[in-house]
Amino acid sequence: MTNRVTRFNKLLSELDIHHAIFYHLHTFGVPIITETIDTACIEFHDHGQMFFKFNPEFYDKLTDYELKFLFCHEMLHVILNHGFLIRGRKDDINRMNVALDVVVNELLLCSFGFERDKFSDGFLDSACLLSTVFDDQQDVLEEQHAEYYYKKLIKDSKFSTLDDHSFLIGIDSKEIFNKFNELLTNEEKKDFLESIKSCGGFENQEAGDLLGNHLIIANVQNVKKKKKWETVIKKWSYQFIRDFKSYEQWARVHRRFSLLDSEFMLPSEIEDDIPENPKKIKVWFFQDTSGSCVSYADRFFKAAMTLPEWRFDVKLHCFDTRVYETDFLSKKLYGFGGTSFSCIEDYIQRKKVNGVYPDAIFVITDGMGNRVCPENAKNWYWFLTYKFFQFIPVGSNLYELKDFE
């Protein structure tokens, strides 16, 4: 079970290559392995908690690439408000299920970067696509909505779907979009809406309006949007993840990445094969628990959670005049006294294994501590809540939170 959960979390952390909206799944998705279902489904409980349910035999036989496809497939059903359409076709739910899968699967292939030749033999043959569902019908058009494909399907046609759609009925998508509105930038929202419009994602006027209204895009003109400070951590991590990604060339940029800043370098073609047991990069986080900084703890620890477990050995700490260990599960904070920076270096020297210094030390603080002389200052990344530089060691990396969103 542990290996399945580790695999699940690793794959969710890599979904931003397809779109940020899928990547943010990992902040509220929990896997459940159960034999009560035949394939897979999503369930939503109170407060928007999302559960991915998988049949263990079905889960284990899928490749990593196919599981990523399935994650995105499930989420598109929710985002596109497909429960609305199923409720309207309860008398012929099987035919509607097939039509919905055609829309979602074709969208993933035409707008979100999944490539047909990267699936194992037979996977797409068993999925609902135009080529499998309508192989003998010449008049069926591409890039249409589910109602169109529903009407084109022959009644009582027998096709299997990748997942169980029964969870869709009764889902309140408003709660889900509230989370996406907090996590996504305006540019990411616009790009997503454009992607699904171009391939028939809006099922009808009512469902289309619902999605457009829930995915709120602020009307901001002539204002350069600040980046989130968490992007510093994510960008730093790319250098270590890229080591295990083969690429065709860096010059050609896929349309999915056209809205990213030019300083981000992303490959056009990424392979999913990752060596077993790569040497993990040691990353230690330290949260100042003085009054002016503690409000950043939740975002700080969430940023730490974005680092893929297969590549990074992440340890969480908080500090005042002492260092206290914490963890991803509790995120509990300790201390709340004065502030010392030298206690962090003292702690590192005591705790480092075989004399190996951490590859990165990320610290959120107001800067009002004491002088510290790190063994490797260049490995320190400081996020300052105030413009107080007196005790920041020369050679380390410094960021003022006022420059970020």
VENWO-V383504 format. One record per residue. N is the residue number from 1. PSI is psi as a letter, one per 30 degrees, with the letter a starting at -180 (none if undefined). OMEGA is omega in whole degrees, -180 to 180 (NA if undefined). D_LAST is the distance of its C-alpha to the last C-alpha in Angstrom with 1 decimal. Layout:
BEGIN
[[N,PSI,OMEGA,D_LAST] [N,PSI,OMEGA,D_LAST]]
END
This chain:
BEGIN
[[1,e,-179,38.5] [2,e,-180,36.1] [3,e,179,36.3] [4,e,180,35.5] [5,e,178,32.4] [6,e,178,31.3] [7,e,179,31.9] [8,e,-177,30.0] [9,e,179,26.8] [10,e,-177,27.1] [11,e,177,27.5] [12,e,-178,24.7] [13,f,-178,22.3] [14,g,-172,23.6] [15,f,-179,23.2] [16,f,176,20.2] [17,f,179,22.8] [18,e,169,24.0] [19,k,-179,20.8] [20,f,-178,17.5] [21,e,177,18.9] [22,e,-179,21.7] [23,e,-176,19.7] [24,f,174,17.8] [25,e,-171,21.4] [26,f,180,21.5] [27,f,178,19.2] [28,g,177,22.0] [29,k,180,25.1] [30,k,-180,28.2] [31,k,174,31.4] [32,k,177,34.8] [33,k,-175,38.0] [34,k,177,40.8] [35,g,179,44.2] [36,f,175,44.0] [37,l,-177,42.6] [38,e,-176,44.0] [39,c,-177,40.9] [40,l,173,37.3] [41,l,172,35.3] [42,k,170,32.1] [43,k,176,32.4] [44,k,177,29.9] [45,a,-178,30.6] [46,k,176,29.3] [47,g,174,25.6] [48,g,178,24.9] [49,k,-175,26.0] [50,k,178,27.2] [51,k,171,30.2] [52,j,177,31.4] [53,k,-179,35.1] [54,k,166,37.3] [55,k,-174,41.0] [56,e,-180,41.5] [57,e,178,44.0] [58,e,-179,41.9] [59,e,-173,38.7] [60,f,-176,40.7] [61,f,-180,42.3] [62,k,173,39.1] [63,l,177,37.7] [64,e,-179,34.0] [65,e,179,33.4] [66,e,176,35.2] [67,e,176,33.3] [68,e,178,29.9] [69,e,-179,31.6] [70,e,176,32.7] [71,e,-178,29.2] [72,e,178,27.8] [73,e,-179,31.0] [74,e,-174,30.8] [75,e,177,27.2] [76,e,176,28.1] [77,e,-178,30.9] [78,e,-176,28.6] [79,e,-178,25.9] [80,g,175,28.8] [81,h,-177,30.3] [82,f,174,33.6] [83,e,178,34.8] [84,e,-178,35.5] [85,e,179,37.9] [86,e,179,39.6] [87,e,-180,40.3] [88,f,-178,42.0] [89,h,-178,44.2] [90,f,-180,45.4] [91,f,-178,48.9] [92,h,-169,48.1] [93,e,-179,45.0] [94,e,180,46.0] [95,e,178,46.1] [96,e,178,42.7] [97,e,179,41.2] [98,e,180,42.5] [99,e,179,41.1] [100,e,179,37.6] [101,e,177,37.7] [102,e,-180,38.8] [103,e,-176,35.8] [104,e,-178,33.3] [105,e,178,35.1] [106,e,176,35.5] [107,e,-179,31.8] [108,e,-179,30.8] [109,e,-174,33.3] [110,f,-175,32.7] [111,f,-173,29.0] [112,g,164,27.2] [113,g,174,29.0] [114,k,-174,31.6] [115,k,-173,34.8] [116,e,-174,38.3] [117,g,179,39.9] [118,g,177,37.6] [119,l,177,39.0] [120,l,-179,42.2] [121,k,175,45.4] [122,f,-177,45.9] [123,e,-178,42.3] [124,f,177,41.7] [125,f,-180,45.4] [126,f,179,44.8] [127,l,178,41.7] [128,j,178,41.8] [129,l,176,41.3] [130,e,-176,43.1] [131,f,-179,45.3] [132,e,-177,46.4] [133,e,-175,46.6] [134,h,-175,48.1] [135,f,-179,49.9] [136,g,179,53.1] [137,j,-174,51.7] [138,f,-172,51.5] [139,g,-177,50.2] [140,k,-176,46.8] [141,l,174,43.8] [142,l,172,40.6] [143,h,178,37.1] [144,l,-179,38.3] [145,l,-172,37.1] [146,e,179,38.6] [147,e,179,41.1] [148,e,-178,42.6] [149,e,176,43.1] [150,e,-179,44.4] [151,f,-180,47.1] [152,f,-178,48.0] [153,k,176,48.5] [154,k,-178,52.1] [155,k,-180,52.7] [156,g,174,53.2] [157,k,-177,51.7] [158,j,175,51.0] [159,k,177,47.7] [160,k,177,45.7] [161,l,-178,41.9] [162,f,-170,39.5] [163,l,178,38.3] [164,k,-176,39.3] [165,g,-174,37.9] [166,f,-180,39.3] [167,f,-173,36.0] [168,e,-178,34.6] [169,k,177,36.8] [170,f,179,35.2] [171,k,175,31.6] [172,j,-175,29.2] [173,f,-179,26.6] [174,e,180,24.6] [175,e,-179,23.4] [176,e,-178,22.3] [177,f,174,20.4] [178,e,179,18.5] [179,e,-180,17.1] [180,e,179,16.5] [181,f,177,14.7] [182,e,-170,12.1] [183,e,-173,12.0] [184,k,173,12.5] [185,l,176,10.8] [186,e,-177,13.0] [187,e,179,14.7] [188,e,178,15.6] [189,e,-180,17.1] [190,e,-179,19.0] [191,e,180,20.3] [192,e,-180,21.5] [193,e,179,23.3] [194,e,-178,24.9] [195,e,-177,26.0] [196,f,176,27.8] [197,e,-175,29.3] [198,f,-179,30.9] [199,h,174,32.7] [200,g,-177,33.9] [201,e,178,31.2] [202,j,-172,31.6] [203,e,177,34.8] [204,l,-173,35.8] [205,e,-177,34.6] [206,e,-180,33.9] [207,e,179,32.0] [208,e,178,30.1] [209,e,-180,29.1] [210,e,180,28.1] [211,e,-179,25.7] [212,e,-180,24.3] [213,e,-178,23.9] [214,e,178,22.2] [215,i,-169,19.7] [216,k,177,17.8] [217,j,-178,16.3] [218,k,179,14.7] [219,i,-178,16.8] [220,k,-178,14.6] [221,k,175,16.6] [222,g,176,16.5] [223,k,179,12.8] [224,j,-177,11.1] [225,k,177,8.0] [226,k,175,5.2] [227,l,172,5.6] [228,k,-178,4.8] [229,f,177,6.8] [230,f,-180,9.5] [231,f,176,10.5] [232,e,-179,12.1] [233,e,-178,14.4] [234,e,-180,15.2] [235,e,177,16.0] [236,e,-176,18.1] [237,f,-175,20.0] [238,e,-176,21.1] [239,f,-178,23.7] [240,f,177,25.5] [241,e,-178,25.4] [242,f,180,26.5] [243,f,-174,29.6] [244,g,179,31.0] [245,k,175,30.3] [246,l,-178,33.0] [247,l,-179,32.1] [248,e,175,34.1] [249,l,-178,32.1] [250,f,-172,28.7] [251,e,-175,29.4] [252,k,-177,29.6] [253,k,178,26.3] [254,l,-179,26.7] [255,e,-179,25.5] [256,f,-175,23.1] [257,g,-174,21.0] [258,f,-178,21.4] [259,f,179,17.8] [260,l,177,16.3] [261,k,-177,15.6] [262,f,-179,19.0] [263,f,176,18.1] [264,k,179,18.2] [265,j,-178,22.0] [266,k,-179,23.2] [267,l,178,26.9] [268,e,-177,28.8] [269,k,-176,31.0] [270,k,176,30.0] [271,l,-176,32.7] [272,f,-178,32.2] [273,k,-180,34.9] [274,k,-179,33.5] [275,k,177,36.0] [276,k,175,37.2] [277,h,175,35.9] [278,l,177,33.9] [279,k,-175,33.3] [280,k,177,30.1] [281,k,-176,27.4] [282,j,-178,27.0] [283,k,-179,23.4] [284,k,180,23.1] [285,k,180,20.1] [286,j,-179,20.4] [287,j,175,18.6] [288,k,-179,19.4] [289,g,172,20.9] [290,l,-171,21.1] [291,e,-175,20.0] [292,f,-173,16.9] [293,f,-170,15.5] [294,f,-180,17.0] [295,f,-180,14.4] [296,f,-171,12.2] [297,e,-176,15.4] [298,e,179,15.0] [299,e,-179,11.9] [300,e,-179,13.4] [301,e,175,16.7] [302,e,176,15.5] [303,e,178,14.1] [304,e,-178,17.6] [305,f,180,19.3] [306,f,-180,18.1] [307,k,-176,20.4] [308,k,-176,23.7] [309,e,-177,26.5] [310,f,-174,29.1] [311,f,-173,27.5] [312,k,173,25.7] [313,j,-171,27.2] [314,k,176,24.4] [315,k,-178,25.1] [316,k,178,23.0] [317,l,165,23.7] [318,l,-176,22.7] [319,l,164,24.3] [320,c,171,25.5] [321,f,174,28.8] [322,l,176,29.5] [323,k,179,27.9] [324,k,177,28.0] [325,k,173,27.8] [326,a,-176,26.0] [327,l,-177,25.6] [328,e,-176,23.7] [329,e,-176,26.1] [330,e,-174,25.9] [331,g,-175,22.6] [332,k,180,24.6] [333,k,-179,23.7] [334,l,173,26.4] [335,c,179,27.2] [336,g,177,25.3] [337,b,177,27.5] [338,a,-176,27.0] [339,k,176,25.0] [340,k,175,26.7] [341,f,-179,25.4] [342,f,179,29.0] [343,f,178,29.4] [344,e,180,26.9] [345,e,177,29.0] [346,e,180,32.2] [347,e,180,31.1] [348,e,-179,30.3] [349,e,179,33.7] [350,e,-170,35.4] [351,f,-177,33.8] [352,k,-174,33.5] [353,k,179,36.1] [354,h,177,38.8] [355,g,-177,37.2] [356,j,-180,34.2] [357,k,178,31.0] [358,k,179,27.7] [359,f,178,26.1] [360,k,174,22.6] [361,j,179,21.6] [362,k,-176,17.9] [363,k,169,17.5] [364,k,-177,14.9] [365,l,173,16.5] [366,f,178,16.7] [367,f,-175,19.1] [368,i,-179,22.1] [369,b,175,24.5] [370,l,-175,27.5] [371,k,179,28.4] [372,k,179,28.3] [373,i,-175,30.1] [374,l,174,28.9] [375,e,179,31.3] [376,i,-177,28.8] [377,e,-177,26.0] [378,f,179,24.6] [379,f,-178,23.8] [380,k,177,21.4] [381,j,-176,17.6] [382,k,172,16.2] [383,j,-174,12.7] [384,k,176,13.3] [385,f,176,12.1] [386,l,-180,14.5] [387,i,-178,16.0] [388,j,-169,19.1] [389,f,-167,20.5] [390,e,-173,24.1] [391,g,-180,24.5] [392,k,-175,22.4] [393,k,178,25.0] [394,k,178,25.7] [395,f,178,25.0] [396,l,-177,22.1] [397,k,-170,18.6] [398,k,178,16.1] [399,k,176,12.3] [400,k,-176,10.7] [401,f,178,7.6] [402,f,180,7.4] [403,f,-177,7.0] [404,l,177,3.8] [405,none,NA,0.0]]
END
